[in-house]
């Protein structure tokens, strides 16, 4: 009886996976049919390569599959509401666009749910209330959902502004901070399920909400949330893969650093009874840094190829490139001492925290204090 039940569940899961693949292929074919005249051969390869990547992620992690399906359905619904025009009296009266699923409202809802998630994670942690932790985890998923909807709709809106303006929304600090929030939250949700603990959200959501604070400041104080045409150096298909790979690295390093905070507090017998065992935290830090290092390495290689195409040389010791190398060497050394030398404990946790400071300077500090070929990303 049980064997038949498990067999039935397995068959249902496999069917859902096939339908998920068909859904992604259908979306890719729709995008190709609608926007093929704006895409070169490399962008078409990226499009269908993304189908393979998202399929693999969805098959490996069912929660990602559900988020992906909802993101594309709601985004396409939002796009249909525009009727091919960005601003007119009719659009301004559409309630869902004005308050929910146009790009800016969706991104603002993302911010709201991330803030609520942080508060609930901490209350749940300190009171040992698993129900609140469950709500916080659901709110993190909702925030992620709204964030991806916001970026996809913003992508469409950029083309409504002008065909020469339209581009994937990962080109400036406002957009990449949103991307950072989303990638970090996805990584956390994956590990939350894998390690069967919701107690680390109180720490990981701190770094995500720091990025939320930047987004809000950039929106209301600097008023820099508008879509701008790409500078010539960014008008490349390499941006579409270099930037996401970079931010998977940044998100992973940030997650490792915040789990390191939990590790150090637990090691000092602070919140010990609330947190997972040190061995679990240590393993999570290691896995996060390993994943981040792989993607950061890929991003660095892609960046060098992009630099050769844009500026005629693979490496110019530009401040951004130099600090990217420092970040890479830092985590290469971290992994070497853990894997080869067998180092464990608080030293690596402190090192992961210091690594976040180095990474933050490479990502943001260089733009603020140093000038170079990457100065188009300055504050």
KAURCOR-V476967 format. One record per backbone hydrogen bond with DSSP energy under -0.5 kcal/mol. NH is the residue of the N-H (numbers start at 1). CO is the residue of the C=O. Records with the same first field share a line. If there is no record, write none. Layout:
NH = CO ; CO
This chain:
5 = 1
6 = 2
7 = 3
8 = 4
9 = 5
10 = 6
11 = 7
12 = 8
13 = 9
14 = 10
15 = 11
16 = 12
17 = 13
18 = 14
19 = 15
20 = 16
21 = 17
22 = 18
23 = 19
24 = 20
25 = 21
26 = 22
27 = 23
28 = 24
29 = 25
30 = 26
31 = 27
32 = 28
33 = 29
34 = 30
35 = 31
36 = 32
38 = 35
39 = 36
44 = 40
45 = 41
46 = 42
47 = 43
48 = 44
49 = 45
50 = 46
51 = 47
52 = 48
53 = 49
54 = 50
55 = 51
56 = 52
57 = 53
58 = 54
59 = 55
60 = 56
61 = 57
64 = 61
65 = 61
66 = 62
67 = 63
68 = 64
69 = 65
70 = 66
71 = 67
72 = 68
73 = 69
74 = 70
75 = 71
76 = 72
77 = 73
78 = 74
79 = 75
80 = 76
81 = 77
82 = 78 ; 79
83 = 79 ; 80
84 = 79
85 = 82
92 = 88
93 = 89 ; 90
94 = 91
95 = 93
98 = 94
99 = 95
100 = 96
101 = 96
102 = 96 ; 97
106 = 102
107 = 103
108 = 104
109 = 105
110 = 106
111 = 107
112 = 108
113 = 109
114 = 110
115 = 111
116 = 112
117 = 113
118 = 114
119 = 115
120 = 116
121 = 117
122 = 118
123 = 119
124 = 120
125 = 121
126 = 122
127 = 123
128 = 124
129 = 124
130 = 128
133 = 129
134 = 130
135 = 131
136 = 132
137 = 133
138 = 134
139 = 135
140 = 136
141 = 137
142 = 138
143 = 139
144 = 140
145 = 141
146 = 142
147 = 143
148 = 144
149 = 145
150 = 146
151 = 147
152 = 148
153 = 149
154 = 150
155 = 151
156 = 152
157 = 153
158 = 154
159 = 155 ; 156
160 = 156
161 = 157
162 = 158
165 = 162
166 = 162
170 = 168
176 = 172
177 = 173
178 = 174
179 = 175
180 = 176
181 = 177
182 = 178
183 = 179
184 = 180
185 = 181
186 = 182
187 = 183
188 = 184
189 = 185
190 = 186
191 = 187
192 = 188
193 = 189
194 = 190
195 = 191
197 = 192
201 = 198
203 = 200
204 = 200
205 = 201
206 = 203
207 = 203 ; 204
208 = 204
209 = 205
210 = 206
211 = 207
212 = 208
213 = 209
214 = 210
215 = 211
216 = 212
217 = 213
218 = 214
219 = 215
220 = 216
221 = 217
222 = 217
224 = 218
234 = 231
235 = 231 ; 232
236 = 234
239 = 236
240 = 237
241 = 238
242 = 238
243 = 239
245 = 241
246 = 242
247 = 243
248 = 244
249 = 245
250 = 246
251 = 247
252 = 248
253 = 249
254 = 250
255 = 251
256 = 252
257 = 253
258 = 254
259 = 255
260 = 256
261 = 257
262 = 258
263 = 259
264 = 260
265 = 261
266 = 262
267 = 263
268 = 264
269 = 266
270 = 265
271 = 269
274 = 271
275 = 271
280 = 277
281 = 277
282 = 278
283 = 279
284 = 280
285 = 281
286 = 282
287 = 283
288 = 284
289 = 285
290 = 286
291 = 287
292 = 288
293 = 289
294 = 290
295 = 291
296 = 292
297 = 293
298 = 294
299 = 295
300 = 296
301 = 297
302 = 298
303 = 299
304 = 300
305 = 301
306 = 302
307 = 303
308 = 304
309 = 305
310 = 306
311 = 307
312 = 307 ; 308
313 = 307
322 = 318
323 = 319
324 = 320
325 = 321
326 = 322
327 = 323
328 = 324
329 = 325
330 = 326
331 = 327
332 = 328
333 = 329
334 = 330
335 = 331
336 = 332
337 = 333
338 = 334
339 = 335
340 = 336
341 = 336
343 = 337
348 = 345
349 = 345
350 = 346
351 = 347
352 = 348
353 = 349
354 = 350
355 = 351
356 = 352
357 = 353
358 = 354
359 = 355
360 = 356
361 = 357
362 = 358
363 = 359
364 = 360
365 = 360
366 = 361
368 = 364
369 = 365
370 = 366
375 = 372
377 = 374
378 = 375
